[in-house]
Amino acid sequence: MGVSLKDVAALAGVSVKTVSNVVNDYAHVSEQTRAKVRQAITELGYQPNLTARHLRYGRSGIIALALPELDIPYFSELARSVISSAEAQSWAVLIEQTEGRRERELLIASGLRSRTVDGLILSPLALDGEDLARLGAELPVVLLGERIGPGAADHVVIDNVAAARAATEHLIGLGRRRIGAIGARAVIGQDTSNLRLAGYAQALGTAGLPLEPDLVMPVPRYHRPDGAQAMAALLDRAEPPDAVFCFNDLLALGALRTLLARGLRVPEDVALVGVDDIEDGRFSTPTLTTIRPDKAQIATVAVRMLLERINGADMPPREFQAGFTLEVRESTVGRAAG
């Protein structure tokens, strides 16, 4: 026979109603009482009936997370954080892949409604502001990445201009003067690539260095082969770069492969910086200097915002800017002596 609320209440020395309030995370329970109830729950191994709880409020207890490419480590690591944050609030997560295609983003968003999903966390690449505003009116939505159109929905993002500027300033501070960039995209508007390009350009301008178009390499996708090919093109220039800022870590790892294959030393000949702080970069040779977005914070805030909307929060769309840090490793400063 399973453990009941009454069993937990007896062990904790409180009423069944108090246990219910703690389980449902209601306010007006003292921290001391809350701690006693949680201790009793742990000792007895009590498992609340989450399905019944959600059904009582007319909900499925499931939120969806739609990401462009699950095989990109940044997105898979972010998904893990979203699942952990949602589980802490007793919600399950349905994962969907959009492939960055407009028709798929629309199909997934509309299809989710028919599956009685209570809300959606979406990283859009192809939808426009009108699409997002319509989705937000029909289903609680929180956007990740760059917002398309003002006020479409709640939005969680890092400051990509500042992040790119910090990465480029780090290279400039090391005495590098011909700094390439890999990751430009032919996209109009507040796309991540354009914002990172802007931050790169700002850092160069502040240091009195020219932005040389020949050192800015566009890529079709943000995968390792694209970084490898772009790096090869940069090295074939009459005056190749002495440092490169890559717009994500996969591009940087591809670039690193090309540099080593050409017999160049990293960072002595060419220093390298990426963005995302994926696990692969911590185990590459050399390890990769990178911008580390606070993925746990992004996930926690996105889940909190979405659950607030599901619970009826009525307010204008909000924007939250998550933090980031520059993680300096061997691809810019070399191995430590000793």
Buried (B, 14 or more C-beta within 10 A) or exposed (E): EEBEBEBBBBBBEBEBEBBBBBBEEEEEBEEEBBEBBBEBBEEBEBEBEEEEBBEEEEBBBBBBBBBBBBEBBBBBBBBEBBBBBBEEEBBBBBBBBBBBEBEBBBEBBEEBEEEEBBBBBBBBBBBEBEBBBBBBEEBBBBBBBBBBBEBBBBBBBBBBBBBBBBBBBBBBEBEBBBBBBBBBBEEEEBBBBBBBBBBBBBBBEEBEBEBBEEBBBBBEBBBBBBBBBBBBBBBEBEEBBBBBBBBBBBBBBBBBBBBEEBEBEBBEBBBBBBBBBBEBBEEBEBBBBBBBBBBBBBBBBBBBBBBBBBEEEEEEBBBBEBEBEBBBBBBBBBEEEE
